[in-house]
Amino acid sequence: MNRRTLLQSAGVAAAVGLAGCVDGVQEHFGLQGIIPIEIHNEGDTARNLRLQARERNGGRESYEQSYSVGPGETVGPPHLDETEQSFRAAIVENEEEATVRAVSITPDTSLVVIRISDDDLVVEVQRSEGEDEIADGTEGAEGADDADDEPSEENGDDSDENETDSDD
């Protein structure tokens, strides 16, 4: 066997060996099936934030992180796994959760955006399919894109009919 054949055989063996290894590395480090999170502090003071997620089918805690986010700062914490989860974000003041927002994470979730202001906490879940979900403390906000807005003119006629019905 000459050197050329020996080196060719070694190269093929190395390529075949690494092919399986690359898949293992991707699986081990979770390079597929992740959901990014962004935290934006739009307020004038630093806020402490606690993030937690629990799997729906077993209740196992799948994510827990705490951050101190300065005014005007944007933080990119570790990603969530792309599974069915209940996710909650809480502003922590004096070691107690002062404001808490909870949302549902599904495999079609593409991004979770958390906005902190001086007087509110908003968690927005953007989905590749279906309706986005916004948790901002207002009733009926879950699953509605514009629940925190004033009633739109587009729906104004419907709200007039409802007001008339309630007066009768």
LOVORO-991575 format. One record per residue (C-alpha): x, y, z negated; residue number from 1. Coordinates in Angstrom, 1 decimal, always signed. Layout:
# LOVORO-991575
[site [X; Y; Z]; NUM]
...
//
This chain:
# LOVORO-991575
[site [+0.0; +0.0; +0.0]; 1]
[site [+1.5; +3.3; +1.0]; 2]
[site [+1.3; +6.6; -0.9]; 3]
[site [-1.3; +8.2; +1.3]; 4]
[site [-3.8; +5.3; +0.8]; 5]
[site [-3.1; +5.3; -3.0]; 6]
[site [-3.7; +9.1; -3.3]; 7]
[site [-6.8; +8.9; -1.1]; 8]
[site [-8.2; +6.1; -3.4]; 9]
[site [-7.4; +8.1; -6.5]; 10]
[site [-9.1; +11.2; -5.0]; 11]
[site [-12.3; +9.2; -4.2]; 12]
[site [-12.3; +7.6; -7.7]; 13]
[site [-11.9; +11.1; -9.3]; 14]
[site [-14.7; +12.6; -7.2]; 15]
[site [-17.1; +9.7; -8.0]; 16]
[site [-16.2; +9.9; -11.7]; 17]
[site [-16.7; +13.7; -11.9]; 18]
[site [-20.1; +13.5; -10.0]; 19]
[site [-21.7; +11.8; -13.0]; 20]
[site [-19.9; +14.0; -15.4]; 21]
[site [-21.3; +17.2; -13.9]; 22]
[site [-24.8; +16.0; -14.5]; 23]
[site [-24.0; +15.1; -18.0]; 24]
[site [-22.5; +18.5; -18.7]; 25]
[site [-25.6; +20.3; -17.3]; 26]
[site [-27.9; +18.1; -19.4]; 27]
[site [-25.7; +18.5; -22.6]; 28]
[site [-25.5; +22.3; -22.4]; 29]
[site [-29.1; +22.7; -21.3]; 30]
[site [-28.3; +24.5; -18.0]; 31]
[site [-31.7; +23.6; -16.6]; 32]
[site [-35.1; +24.4; -18.1]; 33]
[site [-34.4; +27.5; -20.1]; 34]
[site [-36.4; +30.6; -20.8]; 35]
[site [-34.5; +33.9; -21.4]; 36]
[site [-35.5; +36.3; -24.2]; 37]
[site [-34.9; +40.1; -24.2]; 38]
[site [-35.2; +42.3; -27.3]; 39]
[site [-35.6; +46.1; -26.8]; 40]
[site [-35.6; +48.5; -29.7]; 41]
[site [-37.3; +51.6; -28.4]; 42]
[site [-37.6; +53.2; -31.9]; 43]
[site [-35.3; +55.6; -33.8]; 44]
[site [-34.3; +53.2; -36.6]; 45]
[site [-32.5; +49.8; -36.8]; 46]
[site [-34.9; +46.9; -37.3]; 47]
[site [-34.4; +43.3; -38.6]; 48]
[site [-36.1; +40.7; -36.5]; 49]
[site [-36.7; +37.0; -37.1]; 50]
[site [-37.5; +34.7; -34.2]; 51]
[site [-38.9; +31.2; -34.6]; 52]
[site [-40.4; +28.5; -32.4]; 53]
[site [-42.0; +25.2; -33.2]; 54]
[site [-42.8; +22.4; -30.8]; 55]
[site [-46.5; +21.8; -30.4]; 56]
[site [-46.5; +18.1; -30.1]; 57]
[site [-44.4; +17.4; -33.3]; 58]
[site [-44.2; +20.6; -35.3]; 59]
[site [-40.4; +20.4; -35.2]; 60]
[site [-38.7; +23.7; -35.5]; 61]
[site [-36.9; +24.2; -32.1]; 62]
[site [-35.6; +27.7; -32.5]; 63]
[site [-34.6; +30.1; -35.3]; 64]
[site [-32.6; +33.3; -35.0]; 65]
[site [-32.3; +36.6; -36.9]; 66]
[site [-31.1; +39.9; -35.5]; 67]
[site [-30.6; +43.5; -36.5]; 68]
[site [-31.3; +45.6; -33.5]; 69]
[site [-30.2; +49.2; -33.5]; 70]
[site [-32.1; +52.1; -32.0]; 71]
[site [-32.0; +52.1; -28.2]; 72]
[site [-30.2; +48.7; -28.2]; 73]
[site [-31.1; +45.7; -26.1]; 74]
[site [-30.2; +42.2; -27.2]; 75]
[site [-30.2; +39.0; -25.3]; 76]
[site [-30.5; +36.1; -27.8]; 77]
[site [-30.0; +32.4; -26.9]; 78]
[site [-32.7; +31.1; -24.5]; 79]
[site [-35.7; +29.0; -25.5]; 80]
[site [-36.1; +25.4; -24.2]; 81]
[site [-38.7; +25.1; -21.4]; 82]
[site [-41.2; +23.1; -23.5]; 83]
[site [-44.6; +23.6; -25.1]; 84]
[site [-43.9; +25.7; -28.2]; 85]
[site [-45.5; +28.2; -30.5]; 86]
[site [-43.2; +31.3; -30.7]; 87]
[site [-43.3; +34.0; -33.4]; 88]
[site [-41.4; +37.2; -33.8]; 89]
[site [-41.4; +39.1; -37.2]; 90]
[site [-40.0; +42.4; -38.3]; 91]
[site [-38.4; +41.9; -41.7]; 92]
[site [-38.5; +44.7; -44.3]; 93]
[site [-37.2; +44.1; -47.8]; 94]
[site [-36.8; +40.4; -47.1]; 95]
[site [-40.5; +40.1; -46.3]; 96]
[site [-42.2; +39.7; -42.9]; 97]
[site [-43.9; +43.0; -42.3]; 98]
[site [-45.2; +42.6; -38.8]; 99]
[site [-45.7; +39.2; -37.1]; 100]
[site [-46.7; +38.4; -33.5]; 101]
[site [-47.3; +34.9; -32.2]; 102]
[site [-47.5; +33.6; -28.6]; 103]
[site [-47.5; +30.4; -26.7]; 104]
[site [-44.6; +29.2; -24.6]; 105]
[site [-45.3; +26.8; -21.8]; 106]
[site [-43.0; +25.2; -19.1]; 107]
[site [-44.2; +27.9; -16.6]; 108]
[site [-43.0; +30.8; -18.9]; 109]
[site [-40.3; +32.7; -17.0]; 110]
[site [-39.3; +35.4; -19.6]; 111]
[site [-40.1; +36.6; -23.1]; 112]
[site [-39.7; +40.3; -23.8]; 113]
[site [-39.9; +41.7; -27.3]; 114]
[site [-40.3; +45.5; -27.7]; 115]
[site [-39.8; +47.1; -31.1]; 116]
[site [-41.0; +50.7; -31.7]; 117]
[site [-41.1; +52.7; -35.0]; 118]
[site [-44.6; +51.5; -35.7]; 119]
[site [-45.2; +48.4; -33.6]; 120]
[site [-43.9; +45.1; -32.3]; 121]
[site [-45.0; +43.8; -28.9]; 122]
[site [-44.2; +40.3; -27.6]; 123]
[site [-44.8; +39.8; -23.8]; 124]
[site [-44.7; +36.4; -22.2]; 125]
[site [-44.2; +36.5; -18.5]; 126]
[site [-45.3; +33.4; -16.6]; 127]
[site [-44.5; +32.2; -13.1]; 128]
[site [-48.1; +31.0; -12.7]; 129]
[site [-51.2; +32.1; -14.5]; 130]
[site [-51.8; +35.1; -16.7]; 131]
[site [-49.1; +36.8; -18.7]; 132]
[site [-49.6; +36.9; -22.5]; 133]
[site [-49.1; +40.0; -24.6]; 134]
[site [-49.3; +40.0; -28.4]; 135]
[site [-49.4; +43.5; -29.7]; 136]
[site [-51.7; +43.4; -32.7]; 137]
[site [-54.9; +44.4; -31.0]; 138]
[site [-57.8; +42.0; -31.0]; 139]
[site [-58.2; +40.0; -27.8]; 140]
[site [-54.7; +40.8; -26.6]; 141]
[site [-53.8; +37.2; -26.2]; 142]
[site [-53.8; +36.3; -22.5]; 143]
[site [-54.8; +39.8; -21.3]; 144]
[site [-52.4; +41.9; -19.3]; 145]
[site [-54.0; +45.3; -20.2]; 146]
[site [-55.6; +44.6; -23.6]; 147]
[site [-53.6; +47.4; -25.2]; 148]
[site [-54.7; +50.0; -22.7]; 149]
[site [-57.8; +52.1; -22.7]; 150]
[site [-60.7; +50.6; -20.7]; 151]
[site [-60.0; +51.2; -17.1]; 152]
[site [-62.2; +53.1; -14.7]; 153]
[site [-62.5; +49.9; -12.7]; 154]
[site [-64.4; +48.3; -15.6]; 155]
[site [-66.2; +51.5; -16.6]; 156]
[site [-69.5; +50.5; -15.1]; 157]
[site [-69.5; +47.2; -16.9]; 158]
[site [-68.9; +48.9; -20.3]; 159]
[site [-71.7; +51.4; -19.6]; 160]
[site [-74.1; +48.5; -19.1]; 161]
[site [-73.0; +46.9; -22.3]; 162]
[site [-73.5; +50.2; -24.2]; 163]
[site [-77.0; +50.5; -22.7]; 164]
[site [-77.8; +46.9; -23.7]; 165]
[site [-76.6; +47.5; -27.3]; 166]
[site [-78.8; +50.6; -27.6]; 167]
[site [-82.0; +48.7; -26.7]; 168]
//
